[in-house]
Amino acid sequence: MPWQVEVANALGKAVVKGKVPLFRALEIWDELLLLPIRQMAIGSIPQLLRLAVQQDLSLYDTCYLQAALASSLPLATNDKKLREAAQSCGVTTLVA
């Protein structure tokens, strides 16, 4: 799933919950587009399915885990199950 959909979803939820006004969410979006974000291939569906089953994760969460594995970067998550799976795979996790 492209990062843009994930971020747009989070911004939309923040607006609906009254945490951020819509105009600010749109400003944040414009600011994010200026960042040098690069997308990467994270593997095939069979590879992702194997990892998802091994770690008992949704395929969606497995994409984040696989991206961290492929890039050798830490994974930022507040999701306990994903954090435990990442740690079991040797991925450093960051928690807000």
C-alpha positions as CSV (number, residue, x, y, z in Angstrom):
1,M,0.0,0.0,0.0
2,P,1.5,3.3,-0.9
3,W,2.5,5.5,2.0
4,Q,0.3,8.3,0.6
5,V,-2.9,6.3,1.4
6,E,-1.7,5.4,4.9
7,V,-0.8,9.0,5.7
8,A,-4.0,10.4,4.1
9,N,-6.0,7.9,6.2
10,A,-4.3,9.0,9.4
11,L,-4.9,12.7,8.6
12,G,-8.5,12.1,7.8
13,K,-9.0,10.3,11.1
14,A,-7.3,13.1,13.0
15,V,-9.7,15.6,11.4
16,V,-12.8,13.5,12.1
17,K,-11.7,13.1,15.7
18,G,-11.3,16.9,16.1
19,K,-7.5,16.6,16.7
20,V,-6.5,18.6,13.6
21,P,-8.5,21.1,11.6
22,L,-8.9,20.2,7.9
23,F,-6.9,23.2,6.7
24,R,-3.9,22.0,8.9
25,A,-4.3,18.4,7.6
26,L,-4.0,19.8,4.1
27,E,-1.0,21.9,5.0
28,I,0.7,18.8,6.6
29,W,0.0,16.9,3.4
30,D,1.7,19.6,1.3
31,E,4.7,19.6,3.7
32,L,5.0,15.8,3.5
33,L,5.1,16.0,-0.3
34,L,8.3,18.1,0.0
35,L,10.1,15.3,1.9
36,P,12.6,13.1,0.0
37,I,10.6,9.9,0.6
38,R,11.5,7.0,-1.6
39,Q,9.4,3.9,-2.2
40,M,10.9,0.4,-2.2
41,A,9.9,-3.0,-3.3
42,I,9.3,-5.2,-0.3
43,G,8.9,-8.7,-1.8
44,S,6.5,-11.0,-3.5
45,I,3.1,-11.9,-2.1
46,P,4.2,-15.5,-1.4
47,Q,7.2,-14.2,0.6
48,L,4.9,-11.8,2.5
49,L,2.3,-14.5,3.2
50,R,5.0,-16.8,4.6
51,L,6.2,-14.1,6.9
52,A,2.7,-13.1,7.9
53,V,1.8,-16.7,8.8
54,Q,5.1,-17.2,10.7
55,Q,4.6,-14.1,12.8
56,D,0.7,-14.3,13.0
57,L,0.3,-10.8,11.4
58,S,-2.0,-9.3,8.9
59,L,-0.5,-9.0,5.4
60,Y,-0.9,-5.2,5.9
61,D,1.3,-5.2,9.0
62,T,3.7,-7.7,7.4
63,C,4.5,-5.1,4.7
64,Y,5.8,-2.8,7.4
65,L,7.9,-5.5,9.0
66,Q,9.3,-6.6,5.6
67,A,10.1,-3.0,4.7
68,A,12.1,-2.7,8.0
69,L,13.9,-6.0,7.3
70,A,14.7,-5.1,3.7
71,S,16.0,-1.6,4.6
72,S,17.8,-2.6,7.9
73,L,16.0,0.4,9.5
74,P,14.0,0.5,12.8
75,L,10.2,0.0,12.7
76,A,8.1,2.7,14.5
77,T,4.9,1.3,15.8
78,N,2.6,1.4,18.8
79,D,1.1,-1.9,17.9
80,K,2.2,-4.5,20.4
81,K,1.8,-7.6,18.1
82,L,3.8,-5.9,15.3
83,R,6.4,-4.7,17.8
84,E,6.8,-8.3,19.2
85,A,7.1,-9.8,15.7
86,A,9.7,-7.2,14.7
87,Q,11.7,-7.9,17.7
88,S,11.6,-11.6,17.1
89,C,13.0,-10.9,13.6
90,G,15.8,-8.8,15.0
91,V,14.3,-5.5,14.0
92,T,14.7,-2.5,16.3
93,T,11.4,-0.9,17.2
94,L,10.6,2.7,18.1
95,V,7.6,3.5,20.2
96,A,5.9,6.9,20.5
